[in-house]
Amino acid sequence: MQKYVGVYERQVQVEPAIRALLSAYKEILCSPRFFYLGLPGKGSDNANQNFKLAERLAFFLWCSVPDQELLQLASSGNLKTPSVLAAQVDRMIRDKKATRWTEQFTDQWLQTAMLFNVAVDRGYYPKFKDSLKPLMRQETIEAVNDVFRNGSSALNLLQADHVFVNQQLAAFYQIKGVKGDAFQKVQVEKTNRRGGLLTQGTFLVGNSDGMNSHAILRGVWLAEVILNDPPPDPPKNVPPFDASIPGFEKLTLNEKLFAHRDNEACRNCHQKIDPWGIPFENYDASGAWRDEVLLVSKAVNQPRKRKKPVFEKSFVPIDREAVLPGGVSVDGVGDLKDYLVQHRQHDFAKGLTERLFAYALSRDIDYHDEDLVHRLCDDFVANDYSVPALIVEIVQSESFQRGY
């Protein structure tokens, strides 16, 4: 305190008091102790380490500073006791301040900003309103919140018998019986075509071009975000669409993309990407269910005097069958969810573990962390995919407690 009081006292000799006070504030905000957590302080006693742990816990789970209870435990030197630390994690996760953590982590992990970067074509989808976008994002946050703070299995993020909706979003999804603006946990039948992250508008809209569904964008998102297996970047010499293909104008976007992938330069990458996106074809660019694909093409024989071009509308059947890498065949997103839960749950668990661990440490993880990540993931699976249990394991790790 005396250091910053000294700044004020020096400055007040040469400038008005309010300016001198601002100079002191500036000094505080430019201090490394403001920018960085857990810098070495005076002494290395147990209480000092407990205060640093309290600070890291609060910034991790609350995106804020420690409260009085954390500070008291740090002062007594008891915060690092495993049972005490586990009890504090439980308390902090249940506190409403933890919603900051789930929101920030959800946005970073699941790339929810993509939803707001896509302009849905109202000419194609007149039932879609921009007011649905924040509701779709909130649906995603509510689903993650139920897993992270309420202790539901993380596998519910892949496949669930419920959704989180309010009346407006439920109406768009054609889910009946939901009233009011508040979000509710609503049970749905498996035949309802919703449940879990994969069928939420956040990702269906966010991985489209606003007019067409986009199997490649959806496939890349699933491989990278859900399975933690990002495909390689496309080569610089990717050829454009071949408009000389017979009937090119009457092809859907995905048919054009699939013709594109038959190019030898593109084939290897697309064989690893496209099968993950094709099962989503029953969902259009607005996130709504469809049984047919609406195809709009410019009419061949147009009246010469007509100023605006004439477009022809037609419907083509849905092609949603795919052979996944490894040779497993799936027919639609229902089969895809079953496959992920039964055969790729460990990949999902490892990806989520890595991202939570990196978020907790506020840094990327590297090869030094591999053994700990494997152990954390194994414990996560053994604890029935409980994220609160995983958080306890993370904060009790030496890496988290020493802050790097």
Residue pairs with C-beta under 8 A, 6 or more apart in sequence:
3 27
4 24
4 27
4 28
5 24
7 23
7 24
7 27
8 20
8 21
8 23
8 24
9 20
11 19
11 20
11 23
11 24
12 20
15 23
28 34
32 39
33 39
37 52
37 55
37 56
37 59
37 362
37 403
38 52
38 55
38 56
38 403
38 404
41 48
41 52
42 48
46 77
46 80
47 74
47 75
47 76
47 77
49 80
49 401
50 73
50 74
50 75
50 76
50 77
50 78
50 79
50 80
51 71
51 74
51 75
52 403
53 74
53 79
53 80
53 85
53 401
54 66
54 70
54 71
54 73
54 74
54 79
55 65
55 66
56 395
56 400
56 401
56 403
57 66
57 70
57 88
57 89
57 92
57 395
58 64
58 65
58 66
58 67
58 70
58 92
59 65
59 362
60 101
60 359
60 360
60 395
61 89
61 92
61 93
61 97
61 98
61 101
61 391
62 92
62 95
62 97
62 98
62 100
62 101
63 97
63 100
63 101
63 104
64 97
64 100
66 74
69 88
69 91
70 79
70 88
73 79
73 84
73 88
78 84
79 85
79 88
80 401
82 396
85 392
85 395
85 396
86 392
86 396
89 388
89 391
89 392
89 395
90 388
92 98
93 148
93 149
93 388
93 391
94 149
98 148
98 149
99 145
99 149
101 148
102 141
102 144
102 145
102 148
102 149
103 141
105 144
105 148
105 355
105 356
105 359
106 112
106 140
106 141
106 144
107 113
108 355
108 359
109 225
109 352
109 355
109 359
110 140
110 144
110 197
110 202
110 203
110 225
111 206
111 221
111 225
112 137
112 140
112 202
112 206
114 203
114 206
114 207
115 133
115 136
115 137
115 201
115 202
115 203
115 205
115 206
116 133
116 137
117 206
118 205
118 206
118 208
118 209
118 210
118 285
119 210
120 128
120 130
120 205
120 208
120 210
120 285
120 286
121 210
121 211
121 285
122 128
124 211
124 284
124 285
124 286
124 294
124 296
125 284
125 285
125 286
125 288
127 172
127 286
127 288
128 172
128 286
128 288
131 168
132 168
132 169
132 172
132 201
133 201
133 205
135 165
135 166
135 168
135 169
136 169
136 200
136 201
136 202
136 205
136 287
137 202
138 164
138 183
139 163
139 164
139 165
139 169
139 183
139 200
139 201
139 202
140 197
140 200
140 202
140 203
142 164
142 183
142 185
143 156
143 157
143 160
143 163
143 164
143 196
143 197
143 200
144 157
146 152
146 156
146 164
146 185
147 153
147 154
147 156
147 157
147 387
148 387
148 388
149 388
151 386
151 387
151 388
153 384
153 385
153 386
154 348
154 349
154 352
154 380
154 385
154 386
154 387
155 341
155 345
155 348
155 385
156 162
156 196
157 196
157 197
157 348
158 196
158 197
158 198
158 226
158 337
158 340
158 341
158 345
158 348
159 195
159 196
159 337
159 338
159 340
159 341
160 195
160 196
161 187
161 188
161 189
161 190
161 195
162 185
162 186
162 187
162 188
162 195
163 173
163 175
163 185
163 186
163 188
163 194
163 195
164 183
164 184
164 185
164 186
165 173
165 175
165 178
165 183
165 184
165 186
166 178
166 180
166 181
166 182
166 183
166 184
167 178
167 179
167 180
167 181
168 181
169 201
170 176
170 177
170 178
170 186
171 178
172 201
172 287
172 288
173 194
173 201
173 288
174 289
175 186
175 188
175 192
175 194
177 186
178 184
178 186
188 194
188 195
190 334
193 199
193 282
193 289
193 333
193 334
194 200
196 337
197 203
197 226
198 222
198 226
198 280
198 333
198 336
198 337
199 283
199 333
200 287
201 286
201 287
203 218
203 221
204 213
204 218
204 280
204 283
204 285
204 286
204 287
205 285
205 286
205 287
206 221
207 214
207 217
207 218
207 220
207 221
207 277
208 214
208 217
208 218
208 284
208 285
208 286
209 217
209 253
209 285
210 285
211 253
211 285
212 252
212 253
212 254
212 285
213 253
213 254
213 280
213 281
213 283
213 284
213 285
213 293
214 253
214 254
214 257
214 277
214 285
215 254
215 257
215 258
215 274
215 277
215 278
215 280
215 281
216 257
216 270
216 273
216 274
216 277
217 277
218 276
218 277
218 280
219 273
219 274
219 275
219 276
219 277
219 278
220 230
220 231
220 273
220 276
220 277
222 276
222 277
223 229
223 230
223 231
223 272
223 273
223 276
224 230
224 231
225 351
226 340
226 348
226 351
227 340
227 344
227 347
227 348
227 351
228 347
228 348
228 350
228 351
228 354
229 347
231 269
231 272
231 273
232 269
234 266
234 269
235 265
237 265
238 265
238 266
239 260
239 263
239 265
239 266
241 248
241 256
241 259
241 260
242 248
242 259
242 260
242 263
245 251
245 259
248 256
249 297
249 298
250 295
250 297
250 314
251 259
252 293
252 295
252 316
254 278
254 281
254 319
257 274
258 274
260 266
260 270
261 267
261 270
261 271
261 274
271 325
272 325
274 322
275 322
275 323
275 324
275 325
276 322
276 324
276 336
278 319
278 320
278 321
278 322
279 320
279 321
279 322
279 330
279 331
279 332
279 333
279 335
279 336
280 320
280 333
280 336
281 293
281 318
281 319
281 320
282 289
282 290
282 291
282 318
282 320
282 332
282 333
283 289
283 290
283 333
284 290
284 293
284 294
290 318
291 318
292 315
292 316
292 317
292 318
293 315
293 316
293 317
293 318
294 313
294 314
294 315
295 313
295 314
295 315
295 316
296 311
296 312
296 313
297 311
297 312
297 314
298 309
298 310
298 311
298 312
299 309
299 310
299 311
299 312
302 309
302 310
303 310
320 331
320 332
320 333
321 329
321 330
321 331
321 332
322 329
322 330
323 329
324 330
324 339
328 339
328 343
330 336
330 339
340 348
345 381
345 385
346 377
346 381
349 377
349 380
349 381
349 385
350 373
350 377
352 380
352 387
353 373
353 376
353 377
353 380
353 390
354 365
354 373
356 387
356 390
356 391
356 394
357 365
357 369
357 372
357 373
357 376
357 394
357 399
358 364
358 365
360 391
360 394
360 395
360 400
361 399
361 400
361 403
361 404
363 404
365 373
369 399
372 397
372 399
376 390
376 393
376 394
376 397
379 389
379 390
379 393
380 386
380 387
380 389
380 390
380 393
383 389
383 390
394 400
395 401
